[in-house]
Amino acid sequence: MATRNGSAVWEGTLKGGKGTLKLGSGAYEGAYSFASRFEEGTGTNPEELIGAAEAACYSMALSSNLEKAGHPAKRISTTAKVKLEMLDGGPKITTIDLDVEAEVPGIDEAKFREQAEKTKTTCPVSVVLAGAKINLNAKLR
């Protein structure tokens, strides 16, 4: 399996600084700032990217699970709302709300919900967001 990359550069102080981030594939590169993360400023933020990653992974994993259950989906649309709150003196991601709509011929509501719940706990991004080992290599220049 492939190893995927993302990178970011931050210049300056927390509130006065600015940053850029990019995907290793080159498919996206954009700006982020204190305002785009904690206020309503222009640019992206880590939570928005986490939401997109979760929605994409969940949709693909649900498609796979439905197909394995004998009910291939025609279309799956997922939105992930990532909530960032101030807790214990610092920002914390507290919840991710997944909203999913799917067009799946021949499946009943109970079977669909069963597959949807199963996917919530098995999609690779959901699993990592539940807690993953983070390895660190830090260098001071």
C-alpha positions in Angstrom: 0.0 0.0 0.0 1.2 3.5 -0.7 2.4 6.1 1.8 0.7 9.5 1.2 2.2 12.9 2.1 1.1 16.3 3.0 3.2 19.3 4.1 2.7 22.7 5.7 4.9 25.7 6.4 4.0 28.3 9.1 5.7 31.7 9.3 5.4 34.0 12.2 3.4 34.1 15.4 0.2 32.3 16.0 -2.2 35.2 15.4 0.0 37.3 13.1 1.5 34.5 11.1 0.4 32.7 8.0 0.9 29.3 6.4 0.6 27.3 3.3 -0.2 23.6 3.0 -0.1 21.2 0.2 -0.9 17.7 -0.7 1.9 15.5 -1.9 0.1 14.7 -5.1 0.0 18.4 -6.0 -3.8 18.2 -6.3 -4.2 21.0 -3.7 -2.1 23.8 -2.3 -3.6 26.7 -0.2 -3.2 29.2 2.5 -4.3 28.9 6.1 -4.1 31.3 9.0 -5.3 31.9 12.6 -8.4 33.6 11.1 -9.2 30.7 8.7 -8.9 28.2 11.6 -10.5 29.9 14.6 -12.6 32.7 13.0 -14.2 33.1 9.6 -11.1 34.2 7.6 -10.2 33.2 4.0 -8.3 30.0 3.5 -8.5 26.5 4.7 -7.7 24.8 8.0 -6.7 21.3 9.3 -10.3 20.5 10.4 -11.7 21.2 7.0 -9.1 18.8 5.5 -9.9 16.2 8.1 -13.5 16.5 7.2 -12.8 16.0 3.5 -10.6 13.0 4.2 -13.2 11.4 6.5 -16.0 12.0 4.0 -14.0 10.6 1.1 -12.8 7.6 3.0 -16.2 6.8 4.5 -18.0 7.0 1.1 -15.5 4.6 -0.4 -15.6 2.2 2.5 -19.4 2.2 2.6 -19.4 1.5 -1.1 -17.2 -1.5 -0.5 -19.2 -2.8 2.4 -22.5 -2.5 0.6 -21.0 -4.3 -2.4 -19.8 -7.1 -0.2 -23.2 -7.4 1.3 -24.7 -7.9 -2.2 -26.1 -4.4 -2.6 -23.8 -2.2 -4.8 -24.5 1.5 -4.4 -25.2 3.8 -7.3 -24.3 6.9 -5.4 -23.0 7.8 -1.9 -22.8 11.5 -0.7 -21.1 12.1 2.7 -20.5 15.4 4.6 -18.3 15.4 7.7 -18.7 18.3 10.1 -15.6 18.6 12.3 -16.2 20.6 15.5 -13.4 22.5 17.1 -14.0 23.8 20.6 -11.9 25.4 23.3 -11.6 22.9 26.2 -9.2 22.9 29.1 -7.5 26.0 27.8 -6.9 24.8 24.3 -8.6 23.9 21.0 -9.8 20.3 20.7 -11.6 18.4 18.0 -14.6 17.2 20.0 -16.9 15.6 17.4 -17.3 14.7 13.8 -20.8 14.5 12.5 -21.3 12.3 9.4 -24.3 13.0 7.2 -24.7 10.3 4.5 -27.2 9.9 1.7 -27.0 6.9 -0.5 -28.8 5.4 -3.5 -28.6 1.7 -3.1 -31.0 -0.5 -5.1 -32.7 -3.4 -3.4 -31.6 -2.7 0.2 -33.9 -2.1 3.2 -33.4 0.5 5.8 -32.2 -1.9 8.5 -29.5 -3.5 6.3 -28.3 -0.1 5.1 -28.0 1.2 8.6 -26.1 -1.9 9.6 -23.6 -1.4 6.9 -23.4 2.4 7.6 -22.6 1.7 11.3 -20.1 -1.0 10.4 -18.3 1.5 8.1 -18.1 4.1 10.8 -15.9 1.9 12.8 -13.8 0.3 10.0 -13.1 3.1 7.5 -9.3 3.7 7.8 -9.7 7.5 8.4 -12.3 6.8 11.1 -10.0 4.4 12.7 -7.0 6.8 12.8 -9.2 9.6 14.1 -10.2 7.3 17.0 -6.6 7.4 18.1 -3.4 6.5 16.3 0.3 6.2 17.2 2.1 9.3 15.9 5.8 9.0 15.2 7.9 12.2 15.4 11.2 13.2 14.0 12.0 16.7 15.1 15.0 18.8 14.1 16.0 22.2 15.2 17.8 24.4 12.6 
